[in-house]
Amino acid sequence: MATLVARGEPSRGVFAAVAQEVGRLLPADLTLIGRYEDDVQTGAGGWSATGEPVPIRGRVSLGGRNVSD
């Protein structure tokens, strides 16, 4: 990860690499990384074992009845 940061990789790429390492370590089929502030979740990166792209949504307001709440 430090190499990616040193090369100036955008944060989404660094977080995707972290998600990949965590997914392989656990082992998981899907790993998502997000940041929570107040009542908002911001997608940071993701990885899937199938190699399919993981869509990362931007900011999502939390509250009510949702999975992230």
CHARMM internal coordinates of N, CA and C (Angstrom, degrees):
IC EDIT
DIST 1 N 1 CA 1.4289
DIST 1 CA 1 C 1.5357
ANGL 1 N 1 CA 1 C 111.00
DIST 1 C 2 N 1.2923
ANGL 1 CA 1 C 2 N 116.34
DIHE 1 N 1 CA 1 C 2 N -39.05
DIST 2 N 2 CA 1.4703
ANGL 1 C 2 N 2 CA 119.60
DIHE 1 CA 1 C 2 N 2 CA -178.95
DIST 2 CA 2 C 1.5238
ANGL 2 N 2 CA 2 C 110.79
DIHE 1 C 2 N 2 CA 2 C -61.45
DIST 2 C 3 N 1.3266
ANGL 2 CA 2 C 3 N 117.20
DIHE 2 N 2 CA 2 C 3 N -33.97
DIST 3 N 3 CA 1.4581
ANGL 2 C 3 N 3 CA 120.62
DIHE 2 CA 2 C 3 N 3 CA 178.77
DIST 3 CA 3 C 1.5219
ANGL 3 N 3 CA 3 C 110.67
DIHE 2 C 3 N 3 CA 3 C -65.34
DIST 3 C 4 N 1.3357
ANGL 3 CA 3 C 4 N 116.45
DIHE 3 N 3 CA 3 C 4 N -40.93
DIST 4 N 4 CA 1.4565
ANGL 3 C 4 N 4 CA 120.06
DIHE 3 CA 3 C 4 N 4 CA 177.96
DIST 4 CA 4 C 1.5305
ANGL 4 N 4 CA 4 C 111.06
DIHE 3 C 4 N 4 CA 4 C -61.81
DIST 4 C 5 N 1.3116
ANGL 4 CA 4 C 5 N 115.69
DIHE 4 N 4 CA 4 C 5 N -44.56
DIST 5 N 5 CA 1.4633
ANGL 4 C 5 N 5 CA 120.20
DIHE 4 CA 4 C 5 N 5 CA 179.12
DIST 5 CA 5 C 1.5262
ANGL 5 N 5 CA 5 C 110.16
DIHE 4 C 5 N 5 CA 5 C -63.08
DIST 5 C 6 N 1.3324
ANGL 5 CA 5 C 6 N 116.57
DIHE 5 N 5 CA 5 C 6 N -43.85
DIST 6 N 6 CA 1.4683
ANGL 5 C 6 N 6 CA 120.84
DIHE 5 CA 5 C 6 N 6 CA -178.72
DIST 6 CA 6 C 1.5315
ANGL 6 N 6 CA 6 C 111.50
DIHE 5 C 6 N 6 CA 6 C -63.47
DIST 6 C 7 N 1.3294
ANGL 6 CA 6 C 7 N 117.15
DIHE 6 N 6 CA 6 C 7 N -32.21
DIST 7 N 7 CA 1.4671
ANGL 6 C 7 N 7 CA 121.08
DIHE 6 CA 6 C 7 N 7 CA 178.79
DIST 7 CA 7 C 1.5192
ANGL 7 N 7 CA 7 C 112.48
DIHE 6 C 7 N 7 CA 7 C -79.47
DIST 7 C 8 N 1.3308
ANGL 7 CA 7 C 8 N 116.47
DIHE 7 N 7 CA 7 C 8 N -6.26
DIST 8 N 8 CA 1.4591
ANGL 7 C 8 N 8 CA 119.86
DIHE 7 CA 7 C 8 N 8 CA 179.61
DIST 8 CA 8 C 1.5083
ANGL 8 N 8 CA 8 C 114.28
DIHE 7 C 8 N 8 CA 8 C 83.30
DIST 8 C 9 N 1.3230
ANGL 8 CA 8 C 9 N 116.37
DIHE 8 N 8 CA 8 C 9 N 23.43
DIST 9 N 9 CA 1.4717
ANGL 8 C 9 N 9 CA 121.11
DIHE 8 CA 8 C 9 N 9 CA 177.76
DIST 9 CA 9 C 1.5300
ANGL 9 N 9 CA 9 C 109.35
DIHE 8 C 9 N 9 CA 9 C -58.18
DIST 9 C 10 N 1.3311
ANGL 9 CA 9 C 10 N 117.73
DIHE 9 N 9 CA 9 C 10 N 136.75
DIST 10 N 10 CA 1.4709
ANGL 9 C 10 N 10 CA 119.37
DIHE 9 CA 9 C 10 N 10 CA 176.27
DIST 10 CA 10 C 1.5356
ANGL 10 N 10 CA 10 C 111.10
DIHE 9 C 10 N 10 CA 10 C -58.80
DIST 10 C 11 N 1.3247
ANGL 10 CA 10 C 11 N 115.82
DIHE 10 N 10 CA 10 C 11 N 153.38
DIST 11 N 11 CA 1.4704
ANGL 10 C 11 N 11 CA 120.03
DIHE 10 CA 10 C 11 N 11 CA -175.13
DIST 11 CA 11 C 1.5201
ANGL 11 N 11 CA 11 C 112.37
DIHE 10 C 11 N 11 CA 11 C -57.72
DIST 11 C 12 N 1.3226
ANGL 11 CA 11 C 12 N 118.50
DIHE 11 N 11 CA 11 C 12 N -35.52
DIST 12 N 12 CA 1.4719
ANGL 11 C 12 N 12 CA 120.41
DIHE 11 CA 11 C 12 N 12 CA 179.73
DIST 12 CA 12 C 1.5308
ANGL 12 N 12 CA 12 C 110.62
DIHE 11 C 12 N 12 CA 12 C -60.34
DIST 12 C 13 N 1.3332
ANGL 12 CA 12 C 13 N 117.98
DIHE 12 N 12 CA 12 C 13 N -39.06
DIST 13 N 13 CA 1.4587
ANGL 12 C 13 N 13 CA 121.65
DIHE 12 CA 12 C 13 N 13 CA 178.23
DIST 13 CA 13 C 1.5170
ANGL 13 N 13 CA 13 C 112.43
DIHE 12 C 13 N 13 CA 13 C -67.99
DIST 13 C 14 N 1.3242
ANGL 13 CA 13 C 14 N 116.73
DIHE 13 N 13 CA 13 C 14 N -38.80
DIST 14 N 14 CA 1.4648
ANGL 13 C 14 N 14 CA 120.71
DIHE 13 CA 13 C 14 N 14 CA 178.40
DIST 14 CA 14 C 1.5205
ANGL 14 N 14 CA 14 C 109.67
DIHE 13 C 14 N 14 CA 14 C -65.73
DIST 14 C 15 N 1.3398
ANGL 14 CA 14 C 15 N 117.23
DIHE 14 N 14 CA 14 C 15 N -45.85
DIST 15 N 15 CA 1.4595
ANGL 14 C 15 N 15 CA 120.12
DIHE 14 CA 14 C 15 N 15 CA 179.62
DIST 15 CA 15 C 1.5315
ANGL 15 N 15 CA 15 C 111.72
DIHE 14 C 15 N 15 CA 15 C -65.87
DIST 15 C 16 N 1.3287
ANGL 15 CA 15 C 16 N 117.86
DIHE 15 N 15 CA 15 C 16 N -33.78
DIST 16 N 16 CA 1.4641
ANGL 15 C 16 N 16 CA 120.66
DIHE 15 CA 15 C 16 N 16 CA 176.09
DIST 16 CA 16 C 1.5340
ANGL 16 N 16 CA 16 C 110.33
DIHE 15 C 16 N 16 CA 16 C -64.84
DIST 16 C 17 N 1.3149
ANGL 16 CA 16 C 17 N 117.26
DIHE 16 N 16 CA 16 C 17 N -39.20
DIST 17 N 17 CA 1.4697
ANGL 16 C 17 N 17 CA 120.87
DIHE 16 CA 16 C 17 N 17 CA 177.79
DIST 17 CA 17 C 1.5306
ANGL 17 N 17 CA 17 C 110.75
DIHE 16 C 17 N 17 CA 17 C -65.99
DIST 17 C 18 N 1.3289
ANGL 17 CA 17 C 18 N 116.79
DIHE 17 N 17 CA 17 C 18 N -39.73
DIST 18 N 18 CA 1.4665
ANGL 17 C 18 N 18 CA 120.35
DIHE 17 CA 17 C 18 N 18 CA 176.55
DIST 18 CA 18 C 1.5209
ANGL 18 N 18 CA 18 C 109.95
DIHE 17 C 18 N 18 CA 18 C -63.46
DIST 18 C 19 N 1.3387
ANGL 18 CA 18 C 19 N 116.96
DIHE 18 N 18 CA 18 C 19 N -44.49
DIST 19 N 19 CA 1.4666
ANGL 18 C 19 N 19 CA 121.02
DIHE 18 CA 18 C 19 N 19 CA 178.61
DIST 19 CA 19 C 1.5245
ANGL 19 N 19 CA 19 C 110.99
DIHE 18 C 19 N 19 CA 19 C -60.10
DIST 19 C 20 N 1.3248
ANGL 19 CA 19 C 20 N 117.30
DIHE 19 N 19 CA 19 C 20 N -39.57
DIST 20 N 20 CA 1.4647
ANGL 19 C 20 N 20 CA 121.27
DIHE 19 CA 19 C 20 N 20 CA 178.57
DIST 20 CA 20 C 1.5268
ANGL 20 N 20 CA 20 C 110.95
DIHE 19 C 20 N 20 CA 20 C -63.35
DIST 20 C 21 N 1.3056
ANGL 20 CA 20 C 21 N 117.51
DIHE 20 N 20 CA 20 C 21 N -46.26
DIST 21 N 21 CA 1.4668
ANGL 20 C 21 N 21 CA 120.74
DIHE 20 CA 20 C 21 N 21 CA 179.84
DIST 21 CA 21 C 1.5258
ANGL 21 N 21 CA 21 C 111.39
DIHE 20 C 21 N 21 CA 21 C -62.35
DIST 21 C 22 N 1.3219
ANGL 21 CA 21 C 22 N 116.87
DIHE 21 N 21 CA 21 C 22 N -43.26
DIST 22 N 22 CA 1.4676
ANGL 21 C 22 N 22 CA 120.79
DIHE 21 CA 21 C 22 N 22 CA 178.95
DIST 22 CA 22 C 1.5200
ANGL 22 N 22 CA 22 C 110.04
DIHE 21 C 22 N 22 CA 22 C -64.28
DIST 22 C 23 N 1.3397
ANGL 22 CA 22 C 23 N 117.14
DIHE 22 N 22 CA 22 C 23 N -44.29
DIST 23 N 23 CA 1.4665
ANGL 22 C 23 N 23 CA 121.14
DIHE 22 CA 22 C 23 N 23 CA 179.78
DIST 23 CA 23 C 1.5109
ANGL 23 N 23 CA 23 C 113.06
DIHE 22 C 23 N 23 CA 23 C -60.66
DIST 23 C 24 N 1.3111
ANGL 23 CA 23 C 24 N 117.28
DIHE 23 N 23 CA 23 C 24 N -39.63
DIST 24 N 24 CA 1.4658
ANGL 23 C 24 N 24 CA 120.76
DIHE 23 CA 23 C 24 N 24 CA 178.79
DIST 24 CA 24 C 1.5230
ANGL 24 N 24 CA 24 C 112.03
DIHE 23 C 24 N 24 CA 24 C -74.69
DIST 24 C 25 N 1.3135
ANGL 24 CA 24 C 25 N 117.04
DIHE 24 N 24 CA 24 C 25 N -32.10
DIST 25 N 25 CA 1.4564
ANGL 24 C 25 N 25 CA 121.47
DIHE 24 CA 24 C 25 N 25 CA -179.74
DIST 25 CA 25 C 1.5229
ANGL 25 N 25 CA 25 C 111.17
DIHE 24 C 25 N 25 CA 25 C -69.72
DIST 25 C 26 N 1.3284
ANGL 25 CA 25 C 26 N 118.70
DIHE 25 N 25 CA 25 C 26 N -37.62
DIST 26 N 26 CA 1.4667
ANGL 25 C 26 N 26 CA 121.14
DIHE 25 CA 25 C 26 N 26 CA -169.78
DIST 26 CA 26 C 1.5359
ANGL 26 N 26 CA 26 C 117.72
DIHE 25 C 26 N 26 CA 26 C -77.41
DIST 26 C 27 N 1.1905
ANGL 26 CA 26 C 27 N 132.69
DIHE 26 N 26 CA 26 C 27 N -29.78
DIST 27 N 27 CA 1.4504
ANGL 26 C 27 N 27 CA 136.40
DIHE 26 CA 26 C 27 N 27 CA -32.16
DIST 27 CA 27 C 1.5282
ANGL 27 N 27 CA 27 C 109.99
DIHE 26 C 27 N 27 CA 27 C -75.49
DIST 27 C 28 N 1.3079
ANGL 27 CA 27 C 28 N 117.22
DIHE 27 N 27 CA 27 C 28 N 138.06
DIST 28 N 28 CA 1.4613
ANGL 27 C 28 N 28 CA 123.10
DIHE 27 CA 27 C 28 N 28 CA -177.79
DIST 28 CA 28 C 1.5210
ANGL 28 N 28 CA 28 C 109.32
DIHE 27 C 28 N 28 CA 28 C -127.19
DIST 28 C 29 N 1.3241
ANGL 28 CA 28 C 29 N 115.60
DIHE 28 N 28 CA 28 C 29 N 158.65
DIST 29 N 29 CA 1.4555
ANGL 28 C 29 N 29 CA 120.82
DIHE 28 CA 28 C 29 N 29 CA 176.31
DIST 29 CA 29 C 1.5198
ANGL 29 N 29 CA 29 C 111.95
DIHE 28 C 29 N 29 CA 29 C -87.42
DIST 29 C 30 N 1.3400
ANGL 29 CA 29 C 30 N 116.18
DIHE 29 N 29 CA 29 C 30 N -25.76
DIST 30 N 30 CA 1.4516
ANGL 29 C 30 N 30 CA 121.59
DIHE 29 CA 29 C 30 N 30 CA -177.33
DIST 30 CA 30 C 1.5177
ANGL 30 N 30 CA 30 C 108.97
DIHE 29 C 30 N 30 CA 30 C -146.91
DIST 30 C 31 N 1.3155
ANGL 30 CA 30 C 31 N 116.71
DIHE 30 N 30 CA 30 C 31 N 134.05
DIST 31 N 31 CA 1.4591
ANGL 30 C 31 N 31 CA 121.88
DIHE 30 CA 30 C 31 N 31 CA 177.63
DIST 31 CA 31 C 1.5246
ANGL 31 N 31 CA 31 C 108.21
DIHE 30 C 31 N 31 CA 31 C -131.51
DIST 31 C 32 N 1.3194
ANGL 31 CA 31 C 32 N 116.19
DIHE 31 N 31 CA 31 C 32 N 129.94
DIST 32 N 32 CA 1.4598
ANGL 31 C 32 N 32 CA 122.07
DIHE 31 CA 31 C 32 N 32 CA 178.18
DIST 32 CA 32 C 1.5193
ANGL 32 N 32 CA 32 C 109.08
DIHE 31 C 32 N 32 CA 32 C -125.15
DIST 32 C 33 N 1.3075
ANGL 32 CA 32 C 33 N 116.28
DIHE 32 N 32 CA 32 C 33 N 141.73
DIST 33 N 33 CA 1.4581
ANGL 32 C 33 N 33 CA 121.61
DIHE 32 CA 32 C 33 N 33 CA 177.05
DIST 33 CA 33 C 1.5171
ANGL 33 N 33 CA 33 C 107.78
DIHE 32 C 33 N 33 CA 33 C -121.02
DIST 33 C 34 N 1.3212
ANGL 33 CA 33 C 34 N 115.75
DIHE 33 N 33 CA 33 C 34 N 130.79
DIST 34 N 34 CA 1.4562
ANGL 33 C 34 N 34 CA 120.80
DIHE 33 CA 33 C 34 N 34 CA 179.84
DIST 34 CA 34 C 1.5111
ANGL 34 N 34 CA 34 C 110.74
DIHE 33 C 34 N 34 CA 34 C -139.01
DIST 34 C 35 N 1.2980
ANGL 34 CA 34 C 35 N 114.79
DIHE 34 N 34 CA 34 C 35 N 162.86
DIST 35 N 35 CA 1.4546
ANGL 34 C 35 N 35 CA 121.16
DIHE 34 CA 34 C 35 N 35 CA 178.04
DIST 35 CA 35 C 1.5286
ANGL 35 N 35 CA 35 C 107.92
DIHE 34 C 35 N 35 CA 35 C -118.62
DIST 35 C 36 N 1.3302
ANGL 35 CA 35 C 36 N 115.21
DIHE 35 N 35 CA 35 C 36 N 136.07
DIST 36 N 36 CA 1.4544
ANGL 35 C 36 N 36 CA 120.73
DIHE 35 CA 35 C 36 N 36 CA -179.14
DIST 36 CA 36 C 1.5133
ANGL 36 N 36 CA 36 C 110.20
DIHE 35 C 36 N 36 CA 36 C -114.01
DIST 36 C 37 N 1.3226
ANGL 36 CA 36 C 37 N 115.84
DIHE 36 N 36 CA 36 C 37 N 129.00
DIST 37 N 37 CA 1.4616
ANGL 36 C 37 N 37 CA 122.01
DIHE 36 CA 36 C 37 N 37 CA 174.95
DIST 37 CA 37 C 1.5241
ANGL 37 N 37 CA 37 C 106.52
DIHE 36 C 37 N 37 CA 37 C -138.87
DIST 37 C 38 N 1.3199
ANGL 37 CA 37 C 38 N 115.81
DIHE 37 N 37 CA 37 C 38 N 126.75
DIST 38 N 38 CA 1.4603
ANGL 37 C 38 N 38 CA 121.13
DIHE 37 CA 37 C 38 N 38 CA -179.40
DIST 38 CA 38 C 1.5321
ANGL 38 N 38 CA 38 C 109.15
DIHE 37 C 38 N 38 CA 38 C 51.28
DIST 38 C 39 N 1.3185
ANGL 38 CA 38 C 39 N 117.74
DIHE 38 N 38 CA 38 C 39 N -118.89
DIST 39 N 39 CA 1.4615
ANGL 38 C 39 N 39 CA 121.42
DIHE 38 CA 38 C 39 N 39 CA -178.75
DIST 39 CA 39 C 1.5238
ANGL 39 N 39 CA 39 C 112.11
DIHE 38 C 39 N 39 CA 39 C -111.13
DIST 39 C 40 N 1.3422
ANGL 39 CA 39 C 40 N 116.89
DIHE 39 N 39 CA 39 C 40 N 32.37
DIST 40 N 40 CA 1.4623
ANGL 39 C 40 N 40 CA 121.37
DIHE 39 CA 39 C 40 N 40 CA -178.00
DIST 40 CA 40 C 1.5228
ANGL 40 N 40 CA 40 C 109.86
DIHE 39 C 40 N 40 CA 40 C -132.11
DIST 40 C 41 N 1.3343
ANGL 40 CA 40 C 41 N 115.53
DIHE 40 N 40 CA 40 C 41 N 134.46
DIST 41 N 41 CA 1.4625
ANGL 40 C 41 N 41 CA 121.47
DIHE 40 CA 40 C 41 N 41 CA 173.49
DIST 41 CA 41 C 1.5227
ANGL 41 N 41 CA 41 C 107.21
DIHE 40 C 41 N 41 CA 41 C -107.99
DIST 41 C 42 N 1.3319
ANGL 41 CA 41 C 42 N 116.75
DIHE 41 N 41 CA 41 C 42 N 134.66
DIST 42 N 42 CA 1.4565
ANGL 41 C 42 N 42 CA 122.18
DIHE 41 CA 41 C 42 N 42 CA 177.06
DIST 42 CA 42 C 1.5206
ANGL 42 N 42 CA 42 C 108.27
DIHE 41 C 42 N 42 CA 42 C -119.17
DIST 42 C 43 N 1.3400
ANGL 42 CA 42 C 43 N 116.66
DIHE 42 N 42 CA 42 C 43 N 122.38
DIST 43 N 43 CA 1.4577
ANGL 42 C 43 N 43 CA 120.96
DIHE 42 CA 42 C 43 N 43 CA 177.58
DIST 43 CA 43 C 1.5100
ANGL 43 N 43 CA 43 C 110.98
DIHE 42 C 43 N 43 CA 43 C -66.97
DIST 43 C 44 N 1.3401
ANGL 43 CA 43 C 44 N 116.34
DIHE 43 N 43 CA 43 C 44 N 136.76
DIST 44 N 44 CA 1.4622
ANGL 43 C 44 N 44 CA 120.06
DIHE 43 CA 43 C 44 N 44 CA -177.25
DIST 44 CA 44 C 1.5228
ANGL 44 N 44 CA 44 C 112.65
DIHE 43 C 44 N 44 CA 44 C -115.92
DIST 44 C 45 N 1.3228
ANGL 44 CA 44 C 45 N 118.63
DIHE 44 N 44 CA 44 C 45 N -34.92
DIST 45 N 45 CA 1.4585
ANGL 44 C 45 N 45 CA 120.87
DIHE 44 CA 44 C 45 N 45 CA -178.19
DIST 45 CA 45 C 1.5061
ANGL 45 N 45 CA 45 C 110.61
DIHE 44 C 45 N 45 CA 45 C -178.55
DIST 45 C 46 N 1.3209
ANGL 45 CA 45 C 46 N 116.47
DIHE 45 N 45 CA 45 C 46 N 163.98
DIST 46 N 46 CA 1.4521
ANGL 45 C 46 N 46 CA 120.41
DIHE 45 CA 45 C 46 N 46 CA 179.48
DIST 46 CA 46 C 1.5102
ANGL 46 N 46 CA 46 C 112.10
DIHE 45 C 46 N 46 CA 46 C -159.98
DIST 46 C 47 N 1.3353
ANGL 46 CA 46 C 47 N 114.71
DIHE 46 N 46 CA 46 C 47 N 166.50
DIST 47 N 47 CA 1.4692
ANGL 46 C 47 N 47 CA 122.14
DIHE 46 CA 46 C 47 N 47 CA -179.00
DIST 47 CA 47 C 1.5219
ANGL 47 N 47 CA 47 C 108.37
DIHE 46 C 47 N 47 CA 47 C -152.95
DIST 47 C 48 N 1.3304
ANGL 47 CA 47 C 48 N 117.47
DIHE 47 N 47 CA 47 C 48 N 145.07
DIST 48 N 48 CA 1.4624
ANGL 47 C 48 N 48 CA 121.36
DIHE 47 CA 47 C 48 N 48 CA 173.96
DIST 48 CA 48 C 1.5219
ANGL 48 N 48 CA 48 C 109.69
DIHE 47 C 48 N 48 CA 48 C -129.31
DIST 48 C 49 N 1.3200
ANGL 48 CA 48 C 49 N 115.70
DIHE 48 N 48 CA 48 C 49 N 144.38
DIST 49 N 49 CA 1.4642
ANGL 48 C 49 N 49 CA 121.69
DIHE 48 CA 48 C 49 N 49 CA -178.47
DIST 49 CA 49 C 1.5221
ANGL 49 N 49 CA 49 C 111.93
DIHE 48 C 49 N 49 CA 49 C -65.67
DIST 49 C 50 N 1.3386
ANGL 49 CA 49 C 50 N 117.55
DIHE 49 N 49 CA 49 C 50 N -23.94
DIST 50 N 50 CA 1.4632
ANGL 49 C 50 N 50 CA 120.71
DIHE 49 CA 49 C 50 N 50 CA -179.18
DIST 50 CA 50 C 1.5178
ANGL 50 N 50 CA 50 C 112.45
DIHE 49 C 50 N 50 CA 50 C -80.09
DIST 50 C 51 N 1.3318
ANGL 50 CA 50 C 51 N 116.91
DIHE 50 N 50 CA 50 C 51 N -12.03
DIST 51 N 51 CA 1.4566
ANGL 50 C 51 N 51 CA 120.45
DIHE 50 CA 50 C 51 N 51 CA -177.26
DIST 51 CA 51 C 1.5145
ANGL 51 N 51 CA 51 C 113.15
DIHE 50 C 51 N 51 CA 51 C 86.36
DIST 51 C 52 N 1.3396
ANGL 51 CA 51 C 52 N 116.57
DIHE 51 N 51 CA 51 C 52 N -3.29
DIST 52 N 52 CA 1.4575
ANGL 51 C 52 N 52 CA 120.66
DIHE 51 CA 51 C 52 N 52 CA 177.11
DIST 52 CA 52 C 1.5251
ANGL 52 N 52 CA 52 C 109.55
DIHE 51 C 52 N 52 CA 52 C -66.36
DIST 52 C 53 N 1.3235
ANGL 52 CA 52 C 53 N 117.88
DIHE 52 N 52 CA 52 C 53 N 145.05
DIST 53 N 53 CA 1.4626
ANGL 52 C 53 N 53 CA 119.65
DIHE 52 CA 52 C 53 N 53 CA 176.77
DIST 53 CA 53 C 1.5347
ANGL 53 N 53 CA 53 C 110.63
DIHE 52 C 53 N 53 CA 53 C -61.99
DIST 53 C 54 N 1.2962
ANGL 53 CA 53 C 54 N 116.20
DIHE 53 N 53 CA 53 C 54 N 142.33
DIST 54 N 54 CA 1.4650
ANGL 53 C 54 N 54 CA 121.72
DIHE 53 CA 53 C 54 N 54 CA 178.37
DIST 54 CA 54 C 1.5156
ANGL 54 N 54 CA 54 C 107.47
DIHE 53 C 54 N 54 CA 54 C -104.56
DIST 54 C 55 N 1.3469
ANGL 54 CA 54 C 55 N 116.51
DIHE 54 N 54 CA 54 C 55 N 112.91
DIST 55 N 55 CA 1.4646
ANGL 54 C 55 N 55 CA 117.60
DIHE 54 CA 54 C 55 N 55 CA 179.49
DIST 55 CA 55 C 1.5289
ANGL 55 N 55 CA 55 C 110.19
DIHE 54 C 55 N 55 CA 55 C -69.27
DIST 55 C 56 N 1.3013
ANGL 55 CA 55 C 56 N 116.44
DIHE 55 N 55 CA 55 C 56 N 128.26
DIST 56 N 56 CA 1.4620
ANGL 55 C 56 N 56 CA 121.86
DIHE 55 CA 55 C 56 N 56 CA 179.33
DIST 56 CA 56 C 1.5266
ANGL 56 N 56 CA 56 C 107.12
DIHE 55 C 56 N 56 CA 56 C -109.43
DIST 56 C 57 N 1.3145
ANGL 56 CA 56 C 57 N 114.28
DIHE 56 N 56 CA 56 C 57 N 113.49
DIST 57 N 57 CA 1.4666
ANGL 56 C 57 N 57 CA 118.60
DIHE 56 CA 56 C 57 N 57 CA 178.25
DIST 57 CA 57 C 1.5127
ANGL 57 N 57 CA 57 C 108.99
DIHE 56 C 57 N 57 CA 57 C -76.89
DIST 57 C 58 N 1.2953
ANGL 57 CA 57 C 58 N 115.53
DIHE 57 N 57 CA 57 C 58 N 152.75
DIST 58 N 58 CA 1.4592
ANGL 57 C 58 N 58 CA 120.62
DIHE 57 CA 57 C 58 N 58 CA 177.61
DIST 58 CA 58 C 1.5157
ANGL 58 N 58 CA 58 C 110.92
DIHE 57 C 58 N 58 CA 58 C -70.21
DIST 58 C 59 N 1.2926
ANGL 58 CA 58 C 59 N 116.71
DIHE 58 N 58 CA 58 C 59 N -123.22
DIST 59 N 59 CA 1.4605
ANGL 58 C 59 N 59 CA 122.11
DIHE 58 CA 58 C 59 N 59 CA -177.31
DIST 59 CA 59 C 1.5194
ANGL 59 N 59 CA 59 C 110.13
DIHE 58 C 59 N 59 CA 59 C -87.68
DIST 59 C 60 N 1.3293
ANGL 59 CA 59 C 60 N 115.71
DIHE 59 N 59 CA 59 C 60 N 133.67
DIST 60 N 60 CA 1.4570
ANGL 59 C 60 N 60 CA 122.04
DIHE 59 CA 59 C 60 N 60 CA 178.54
DIST 60 CA 60 C 1.5173
ANGL 60 N 60 CA 60 C 107.93
DIHE 59 C 60 N 60 CA 60 C -125.97
DIST 60 C 61 N 1.3341
ANGL 60 CA 60 C 61 N 116.66
DIHE 60 N 60 CA 60 C 61 N 124.39
DIST 61 N 61 CA 1.4613
ANGL 60 C 61 N 61 CA 120.28
DIHE 60 CA 60 C 61 N 61 CA 176.81
DIST 61 CA 61 C 1.5185
ANGL 61 N 61 CA 61 C 109.38
DIHE 60 C 61 N 61 CA 61 C -73.88
DIST 61 C 62 N 1.3138
ANGL 61 CA 61 C 62 N 116.15
DIHE 61 N 61 CA 61 C 62 N 133.79
DIST 62 N 62 CA 1.4480
ANGL 61 C 62 N 62 CA 121.88
DIHE 61 CA 61 C 62 N 62 CA 179.70
DIST 62 CA 62 C 1.5177
ANGL 62 N 62 CA 62 C 109.78
DIHE 61 C 62 N 62 CA 62 C -98.87
DIST 62 C 63 N 1.2945
ANGL 62 CA 62 C 63 N 114.50
DIHE 62 N 62 CA 62 C 63 N 154.74
DIST 63 N 63 CA 1.4466
ANGL 62 C 63 N 63 CA 120.38
DIHE 62 CA 62 C 63 N 63 CA 178.78
DIST 63 CA 63 C 1.5113
ANGL 63 N 63 CA 63 C 110.14
DIHE 62 C 63 N 63 CA 63 C 139.33
DIST 63 C 64 N 1.2936
ANGL 63 CA 63 C 64 N 116.03
DIHE 63 N 63 CA 63 C 64 N 159.03
DIST 64 N 64 CA 1.4513
ANGL 63 C 64 N 64 CA 118.61
DIHE 63 CA 63 C 64 N 64 CA -178.58
DIST 64 CA 64 C 1.5117
ANGL 64 N 64 CA 64 C 110.85
DIHE 63 C 64 N 64 CA 64 C 74.79
DIST 64 C 65 N 1.3235
ANGL 64 CA 64 C 65 N 115.29
DIHE 64 N 64 CA 64 C 65 N -138.51
DIST 65 N 65 CA 1.4621
ANGL 64 C 65 N 65 CA 120.37
DIHE 64 CA 64 C 65 N 65 CA -177.65
DIST 65 CA 65 C 1.5208
ANGL 65 N 65 CA 65 C 109.47
DIHE 64 C 65 N 65 CA 65 C -115.30
DIST 65 C 66 N 1.3266
ANGL 65 CA 65 C 66 N 116.50
DIHE 65 N 65 CA 65 C 66 N 98.90
DIST 66 N 66 CA 1.4522
ANGL 65 C 66 N 66 CA 121.14
DIHE 65 CA 65 C 66 N 66 CA 175.50
DIST 66 CA 66 C 1.5165
ANGL 66 N 66 CA 66 C 108.93
DIHE 65 C 66 N 66 CA 66 C -146.50
DIST 66 C 67 N 1.3148
ANGL 66 CA 66 C 67 N 116.00
DIHE 66 N 66 CA 66 C 67 N 165.11
DIST 67 N 67 CA 1.4606
ANGL 66 C 67 N 67 CA 121.24
DIHE 66 CA 66 C 67 N 67 CA -175.53
DIST 67 CA 67 C 1.5230
ANGL 67 N 67 CA 67 C 111.77
DIHE 66 C 67 N 67 CA 67 C -64.49
DIST 67 C 68 N 1.3147
ANGL 67 CA 67 C 68 N 117.26
DIHE 67 N 67 CA 67 C 68 N -36.86
DIST 68 N 68 CA 1.4623
ANGL 67 C 68 N 68 CA 120.89
DIHE 67 CA 67 C 68 N 68 CA -176.21
DIST 68 CA 68 C 1.5199
ANGL 68 N 68 CA 68 C 113.57
DIHE 67 C 68 N 68 CA 68 C -77.66
DIST 68 C 69 N 1.3169
ANGL 68 CA 68 C 69 N 116.94
DIHE 68 N 68 CA 68 C 69 N -13.54
DIST 69 N 69 CA 1.4587
ANGL 68 C 69 N 69 CA 120.92
DIHE 68 CA 68 C 69 N 69 CA -175.10
DIST 69 CA 69 C 1.5095
ANGL 69 N 69 CA 69 C 111.99
DIHE 68 C 69 N 69 CA 69 C -76.48
END
COOR INIT
IC SEED 1 N 1 CA 1 C
IC BUILD
